[in-house]
Amino acid sequence: MKKMTQDQVIAKLRGAGLRPTRQRIALAMELFANGDRHVTAEELHREAAKKDLSISLATIYNTLNQFTRAGLLREVIADGAKAFYDTNTTEHYHFYSQKHDCLIDIPGDQLMISKMPPLPEGAKVASIDVIVRLADE
């Protein structure tokens, strides 16, 4: 994703059916203005605080969940209770570095899933998430 202006961010929110409130715009600028990234709610909260944006952690979680439901973000559970929010919503996978506590994209065409078990009757695949955990020393 390329860098986005505030007008482009507002258009992105509207295009996803979200009203561009002041807080949504501010958080969307943090998320989308500088290209694709992986971020936790806590990291986004710290970034907002550094810019003197008075937004509670609860509001950040709510906004991240709204953006995820609207298709603007993809939630990636990397380590049990730790969720990253990915601005790249295209089909791709991840390496997870426990040592550096970060995700690294694996392009979708770089990993092939060759066999799937039969799906339960009436079920459809919504997505496939693959996280390759790195043995950091």
Backbone hydrogen bonds, N-H to C=O, Kabsch-Sander energy under -0.5 kcal/mol:
donor,donor_aa,acceptor,acceptor_aa,energy
4,M,33,A,-1.1
9,V,5,T,-2.3
10,I,6,Q,-2.6
11,A,7,D,-2.2
12,K,8,Q,-2.1
13,L,9,V,-2.3
14,R,10,I,-2.6
15,G,11,A,-2.7
16,A,12,K,-1.2
16,A,13,L,-0.6
17,G,14,R,-1.9
18,L,13,L,-2.7
21,T,19,R,-2.0
25,I,21,T,-2.7
26,A,22,R,-2.3
27,L,23,Q,-2.6
28,A,24,R,-2.9
29,M,25,I,-2.5
30,E,26,A,-1.7
31,L,27,L,-2.3
32,F,28,A,-3.5
33,A,29,M,-1.7
35,G,2,K,-0.5
35,G,32,F,-1.2
36,D,1,M,-0.6
39,V,85,Y,-1.9
44,L,40,T,-2.3
45,H,41,A,-2.3
46,R,42,E,-2.3
47,E,43,E,-2.4
48,A,44,L,-2.5
49,A,45,H,-2.3
50,K,46,R,-2.1
51,K,47,E,-1.1
52,D,49,A,-1.9
53,L,48,A,-2.9
54,S,52,D,-0.7
55,I,53,L,-1.6
60,I,56,S,-2.0
61,Y,57,L,-2.6
62,N,58,A,-2.6
63,T,59,T,-2.7
64,L,60,I,-2.8
65,N,61,Y,-2.4
66,Q,62,N,-2.2
67,F,63,T,-2.9
68,T,64,L,-2.2
69,R,65,N,-2.6
70,A,66,Q,-2.0
71,G,68,T,-1.5
72,L,67,F,-2.6
73,L,67,F,-1.0
74,R,86,D,-1.9
76,V,84,F,-3.1
78,A,76,V,-0.8
78,A,82,K,-2.0
79,D,82,K,-1.0
81,A,79,D,-1.5
82,K,79,D,-1.1
83,A,81,A,-0.6
84,F,76,V,-3.0
85,Y,39,V,-2.9
86,D,74,R,-3.0
86,D,84,F,-0.5
87,T,37,R,-2.3
89,T,87,T,-0.9
93,Y,106,I,-2.7
94,H,130,V,-2.1
95,F,104,I,-2.7
96,Y,132,V,-2.6
97,S,102,C,-2.6
98,Q,96,Y,-0.8
98,Q,134,L,-0.6
101,D,97,S,-1.1
102,C,97,S,-1.5
104,I,95,F,-2.3
106,I,93,Y,-2.8
108,G,91,E,-0.9
110,Q,107,P,-2.3
111,L,108,G,-0.8
114,S,112,M,-0.7
123,A,120,P,-2.4
130,V,128,I,-0.5
132,V,94,H,-3.1
133,R,131,I,-0.8
134,L,96,Y,-2.8
136,D,134,L,-1.5
